[in-house]
Amino acid sequence: MTRTIDLADRRLAVSEAACRVLAQDGLGALSVRNVSAEAGLPPSTVRYVFPTQASMREHTITLVFDRMRDRIDALPADLADRERAHRIVLELLPLDEERVTELDVYLALGNAALTDAELRPALDRVVLEVRAWCEEALGLLGVPTADLDYEACRLHALLDGLAMQVVRLAPGESGDWAIDVLDRHLGGLVTP
């Protein structure tokens, strides 16, 4: 049992280091040498935990969305529907350092997945999950079922666009305007 826990801990440490390397230096820097240096582990440990570059990439993108799912799942159960919807969509925007890193990882690995058949299924799962969160938020807001598919596509596109704008803000620049855009969009979908 201890060996399994140790392996899980090592996977997490290596994946977190891979996230930092990707966010700081991009996909070209994602190597065993750079990740092992970032994790403070020998290269042999990184190779043991992730024997292939593809397995490290897949686990890293999965880690990012597991964390996002954990934050959404941790939202208080007693929130009013509108507040819960609002908080779900806010989790999908890079409004703090952790979510900026997650978006950087998603963008790097998402671009790689366009030409990497091994990584593509992980990207597809991520896209479906974000889409499901959009649908959940819209359902909480009372968007009619007949409009849900269309509105989820629209919300997903809006979130992606806002995320791209927010992640590139100058240091110290506020992303509050993006929250306002999102609130106005959602408010226009809801009849009081």
C-alpha positions as CSV (number, residue, x, y, z in Angstrom):
1,M,0.0,0.0,0.0
2,T,2.8,2.4,0.9
3,R,4.4,1.9,-2.6
4,T,1.1,2.8,-4.3
5,I,0.7,5.9,-2.2
6,D,4.3,6.9,-2.9
7,L,3.7,6.4,-6.6
8,A,0.6,8.6,-6.5
9,D,2.5,11.3,-4.5
10,R,5.3,11.2,-7.1
11,R,2.9,11.4,-10.0
12,L,1.3,14.4,-8.4
13,A,4.7,16.1,-7.7
14,V,5.9,15.4,-11.3
15,S,2.6,16.6,-12.8
16,E,2.7,19.8,-10.7
17,A,6.3,20.4,-11.8
18,A,5.3,19.8,-15.4
19,C,2.5,22.4,-15.0
20,R,5.0,25.0,-13.8
21,V,7.4,24.2,-16.6
22,L,4.7,24.5,-19.2
23,A,3.3,27.7,-17.7
24,Q,6.8,29.3,-17.4
25,D,8.6,28.1,-20.5
26,G,6.0,26.5,-22.8
27,L,5.7,23.1,-24.4
28,G,9.2,23.1,-25.9
29,A,10.6,23.1,-22.4
30,L,8.6,20.1,-21.2
31,S,11.4,17.6,-20.9
32,V,12.4,15.0,-18.4
33,R,15.4,17.1,-17.4
34,N,13.4,20.3,-16.9
35,V,10.6,18.6,-15.1
36,S,12.9,16.6,-12.8
37,A,14.8,19.8,-12.0
38,E,11.6,21.7,-11.2
39,A,10.3,18.8,-9.1
40,G,13.6,18.3,-7.3
41,L,13.7,14.6,-8.3
42,P,16.2,12.6,-10.2
43,P,15.3,12.1,-13.9
44,S,15.0,8.3,-13.3
45,T,12.1,9.0,-11.0
46,V,10.3,11.1,-13.6
47,R,10.9,8.4,-16.2
48,Y,9.6,5.7,-13.8
49,V,6.4,7.7,-13.0
50,F,5.8,8.7,-16.6
51,P,7.7,6.4,-19.0
52,T,6.6,8.4,-22.0
53,Q,6.3,12.1,-22.9
54,A,2.7,11.4,-23.9
55,S,1.8,9.9,-20.5
56,M,3.3,13.0,-18.7
57,R,1.3,15.3,-21.0
58,E,-1.9,13.4,-20.6
59,H,-1.6,13.2,-16.8
60,T,-0.7,16.9,-16.6
61,I,-3.8,18.1,-18.5
62,T,-6.0,15.7,-16.5
63,L,-4.5,17.2,-13.2
64,V,-5.4,20.7,-14.3
65,F,-9.1,19.7,-14.8
66,D,-9.2,17.5,-11.8
67,R,-8.3,20.6,-9.8
68,M,-10.9,22.7,-11.5
69,R,-13.5,20.0,-10.9
70,D,-12.5,19.8,-7.2
71,R,-13.1,23.6,-6.8
72,I,-16.5,23.4,-8.5
73,D,-17.4,20.3,-6.4
74,A,-16.3,22.2,-3.3
75,L,-18.8,25.0,-3.8
76,P,-21.2,25.1,-0.9
77,A,-24.3,23.0,-1.5
78,D,-26.6,25.6,0.0
79,L,-25.9,28.3,-2.6
80,A,-28.9,29.7,-4.4
81,D,-29.1,28.5,-8.0
82,R,-28.1,31.8,-9.5
83,E,-25.1,32.2,-7.1
84,R,-24.0,28.6,-7.8
85,A,-24.2,29.2,-11.6
86,H,-22.2,32.4,-11.2
87,R,-19.5,30.7,-9.1
88,I,-19.2,27.8,-11.6
89,V,-18.5,30.0,-14.5
90,L,-16.1,32.1,-12.5
91,E,-14.1,29.0,-11.8
92,L,-13.6,28.7,-15.6
93,L,-11.9,32.1,-15.8
94,P,-8.2,32.6,-15.0
95,L,-8.8,35.1,-12.2
96,D,-5.9,34.1,-9.9
97,E,-2.4,32.7,-10.3
98,E,-3.5,29.1,-10.0
99,R,-6.1,29.4,-12.8
100,V,-3.7,31.4,-15.0
101,T,-1.2,28.5,-14.7
102,E,-4.0,26.0,-15.5
103,L,-5.0,28.0,-18.6
104,D,-1.4,28.1,-19.8
105,V,-1.1,24.4,-19.4
106,Y,-4.5,23.9,-21.2
107,L,-3.4,26.1,-24.1
108,A,0.0,24.5,-24.5
109,L,-1.3,20.9,-24.3
110,G,-4.5,21.8,-26.2
111,N,-2.4,23.0,-29.1
112,A,-0.2,19.9,-28.9
113,A,-3.3,17.7,-29.0
114,L,-4.3,19.0,-32.4
115,T,-1.4,17.0,-33.9
116,D,-0.9,14.4,-31.1
117,A,-3.3,11.5,-31.5
118,E,-2.3,10.2,-28.0
119,L,-3.2,13.5,-26.3
120,R,-6.4,14.2,-28.2
121,P,-8.7,12.0,-26.1
122,A,-7.6,13.9,-22.9
123,L,-8.3,17.2,-24.6
124,D,-11.7,16.0,-25.8
125,R,-12.7,15.0,-22.3
126,V,-11.7,18.4,-21.0
127,V,-13.8,20.2,-23.6
128,L,-16.8,18.0,-22.9
129,E,-16.4,18.7,-19.1
130,V,-16.2,22.4,-19.6
131,R,-19.3,22.2,-21.8
132,A,-21.1,20.2,-19.1
133,W,-20.3,22.9,-16.5
134,C,-21.7,25.5,-18.9
135,E,-24.9,23.4,-19.3
136,E,-25.1,23.0,-15.5
137,A,-24.8,26.7,-14.9
138,L,-27.4,27.5,-17.6
139,G,-29.8,24.9,-16.2
140,L,-29.4,26.5,-12.7
141,L,-30.4,29.8,-14.3
142,G,-33.5,28.3,-15.8
143,V,-32.5,28.4,-19.5
144,P,-35.1,26.4,-21.3
145,T,-34.1,22.9,-22.3
146,A,-34.8,23.7,-26.0
147,D,-32.2,26.5,-25.9
148,L,-29.6,24.8,-23.6
149,D,-27.4,23.3,-26.3
150,Y,-27.1,26.6,-28.2
151,E,-26.6,28.7,-25.1
152,A,-24.0,26.3,-23.8
153,C,-22.0,26.7,-27.0
154,R,-22.3,30.4,-26.7
155,L,-21.3,30.5,-23.1
156,H,-18.4,28.2,-23.7
157,A,-17.1,30.4,-26.6
158,L,-17.6,33.5,-24.4
159,L,-15.6,31.9,-21.5
160,D,-12.8,30.8,-23.9
161,G,-12.6,34.3,-25.3
162,L,-12.6,36.1,-22.0
163,A,-10.0,33.6,-20.6
164,M,-7.7,34.5,-23.5
165,Q,-8.1,38.2,-22.8
166,V,-7.7,37.9,-19.0
167,V,-4.7,35.6,-19.0
168,R,-2.8,38.2,-21.0
169,L,-3.5,41.2,-18.8
170,A,-0.5,43.2,-17.6
171,P,0.6,42.4,-14.1
172,G,-1.7,44.1,-11.6
173,E,-4.3,44.9,-14.2
174,S,-7.8,43.9,-13.0
175,G,-10.0,41.3,-14.7
176,D,-13.1,42.7,-13.1
177,W,-14.3,43.8,-16.5
178,A,-14.5,40.2,-17.7
179,I,-16.7,39.3,-14.7
180,D,-19.0,42.2,-15.7
181,V,-19.2,40.9,-19.3
182,L,-20.0,37.5,-18.1
183,D,-22.6,38.7,-15.6
184,R,-24.3,40.8,-18.2
185,H,-24.4,37.9,-20.6
186,L,-25.9,35.5,-18.0
187,G,-28.3,38.3,-16.8
188,G,-29.6,38.6,-20.4
189,L,-30.5,34.9,-20.4
190,V,-32.6,35.1,-17.2
191,T,-36.0,36.6,-16.9
192,P,-36.7,37.8,-13.3
